Amino acid sequence: MRDLPPHTAPAPAGASATSWTPYQAYRTLQNCVSAGTTLLITKGYKEYDCRWDSPYHMLWLRK
């Protein structure tokens, strides 16, 4: 279920282009963090990052 249409924000600092994938944009940081935490537990991602991509927060995931 998507909160908002996907956007293209820059990858997290220090990340190679192949290790991080933009996942979804969220209206609030809290929703982004909640989704990131859930995906770590349920889908086996190693790390997530919520980055501000005005006017939304973009969830980035790393396998």
C-alpha positions in Angstrom: 0.0 0.0 0.0 1.6 3.3 -1.1 1.2 6.4 0.9 2.2 8.7 -2.0 3.6 8.2 -5.5 7.3 7.3 -5.6 9.8 10.1 -5.9 13.5 10.1 -6.8 15.6 11.5 -4.0 19.4 11.1 -3.9 20.8 8.0 -2.2 21.8 8.1 1.4 25.3 9.7 2.0 28.1 7.3 1.4 25.9 4.7 -0.4 26.8 3.2 -3.6 24.2 3.4 -6.3 23.8 -0.4 -6.3 23.3 -1.0 -2.6 20.4 1.4 -1.8 17.0 1.3 -3.5 14.3 4.0 -3.2 11.1 2.4 -2.0 8.3 4.8 -1.3 7.5 8.4 -0.3 5.6 9.1 3.0 3.9 12.3 4.3 5.5 12.0 7.7 8.8 10.9 9.1 7.0 8.7 11.6 5.2 6.7 8.9 8.5 6.4 7.0 10.3 5.0 10.1 7.5 2.7 10.9 7.5 1.2 7.3 11.3 0.9 7.4 11.3 -0.9 10.7 8.5 -3.3 9.5 10.4 -4.1 6.3 13.6 -4.9 8.2 11.7 -7.5 10.2 9.4 -8.9 7.6 11.4 -8.7 4.3 15.0 -9.2 5.4 16.4 -5.8 4.5 19.6 -4.9 6.4 19.1 -1.2 6.7 16.7 1.6 5.9 17.0 5.4 5.7 14.2 8.0 5.6 15.4 11.1 3.7 13.6 14.4 3.3 12.6 14.8 -0.4 10.5 17.9 -0.3 7.6 17.8 0.4 7.8 14.1 1.5 10.1 11.6 3.3 11.6 9.0 0.9 12.2 5.5 2.3 15.5 3.9 1.1 16.3 0.2 1.6 19.5 -1.8 1.5 19.6 -5.6 1.1 
